[in-house]
């Protein structure tokens, strides 16, 4: 048995690689649309666009942004060895863009009456990171 083996028998946590440029641009006040245009693979930029749209009442726009961030995040997770299930810890900062996009997708799906997708995304968030599900609400 390796000391890195998951004692619960599940897959190991997935940690996305650091992508500091989009995070730094957003933290310094660059418009999320500009960040997404420059870094279209950044789930964090898309998640911020989704949150901003939702806050101003653009639920369908939020849904589209969240779906983009979600799919970009799935691509990144797969490149990092994720096999379709297992922990994606909130505690690893680089995972937060994907988790925020997943939360935003669930929230927007619920708002437009897409109950099955809301339930699927909500469960996926809880399964990926109970911490994220708690923090993001």
N, C-alpha and C positions, 0 to 999 in steps of 0.2 A: 504494500500500500504506500503510495506517495504521500508526502506531507501536504501536497496541494490538492489531494482528492477531496471532493465534497462528501462529507460524512453522511449526508442525508440521501446520497445516491443520485441527486439531480445534476444538471449541467452546472458548470462553474459560472459565476457572474460574468457578464460581458461588460467590458470597459471600453468605450469609444476612445479613439485617439484624440489628443488635444488639437483643437482648431482655434487658436487664440485670436486670429485677426477679426472674424465676425463678432466674437464676444467683446473684444476691445472697442471696436467701432460702435457697437450698440451701447456699451457702457459710457462712451464719450459723447453720446447724443446724436450719432449719425442716424438718419431716418432708416427705419427697418426696410423700406422698399429699396433704398440705395444699397443696403447691405445684401439683401437677397439678390439684387441684380448683379452685384460683384461676386457674391459667393452663393450661387444657387443651390449648392448642396448642403447649406447650413440649415439644419432643422430649427436652430435657435432663431434665426432671422424670420423664418416662416411662422414659427410659434408666436413671435412678437407681433407680426402682422395680423395673425388670427386673433390675438388678444385685443389689439387696438381696434380691429373691425368690430368685434363683438361688443366692446365697450361703447362704441358709437351707434350700435343698433344694426350693423351690417352683418346679419347672421349668415346669410348665404355666402357672402364674401369671406367671412370668418371660416366657414366650412371649407371653402376652396383652399384657402391658405393653410388651414390645419391639415387637410388631406395631403397637400404637397409636402409639408414638413414631415408628416407621418411617413410617407413613402420614401422621402430622402433619408429619413432615419432608419427605416427598414433596410435600405441599401447599405448604409454604413454599418449597421449591426451585422449583416451577413458578411460583409468584408472583414469584420472583426471576429468572425468565427461563430457567431450566433446561429443556432440551428432551428429557430422558430419558436423556442420556448426557453424559459430559464430567467434568472434574475438579471435585471438591468438597473443596478442600484442608483438611486437619486443621489446618494452620498458621493458618487463619482461625478464631479461637476460637468464633465463633457457629455454625460448621458442626459442632462436636463433638457436640452433642446428637443430631443426625441420625446421624452416623457411629457413635456409641456405641450408639444404638438398633439400627442395622443389624447391628453386631457382636453385640449381645445376641440379636437374632432368629436369626442364624446359629448361635450357641452353643446356644440353647434348641432350635432345630430339630434340631440334631445329637443333643442329649440325648434327644429323644423319638423318634428314628429317622426323622425327616423328611429323608432324605439329599438328595433333589433340591433342597429349599428351602435346606438348609445349603450346598450347593455353589453355588446361584444367589446367595445373599446373600454368601457368602465372596468370590465373584468380583466381585460388585458393589462390595463394600468395597475390594478391591484395585484395581479399575478407577477408583473414585472418588478414593481417596487411598491410595497405597502406604504413606505415612507412618502413617496410621491403622491399616492392616492390620498393620504391623510393631509399632506401639506397643500396640495392643489385643490382639495375639496371635492 
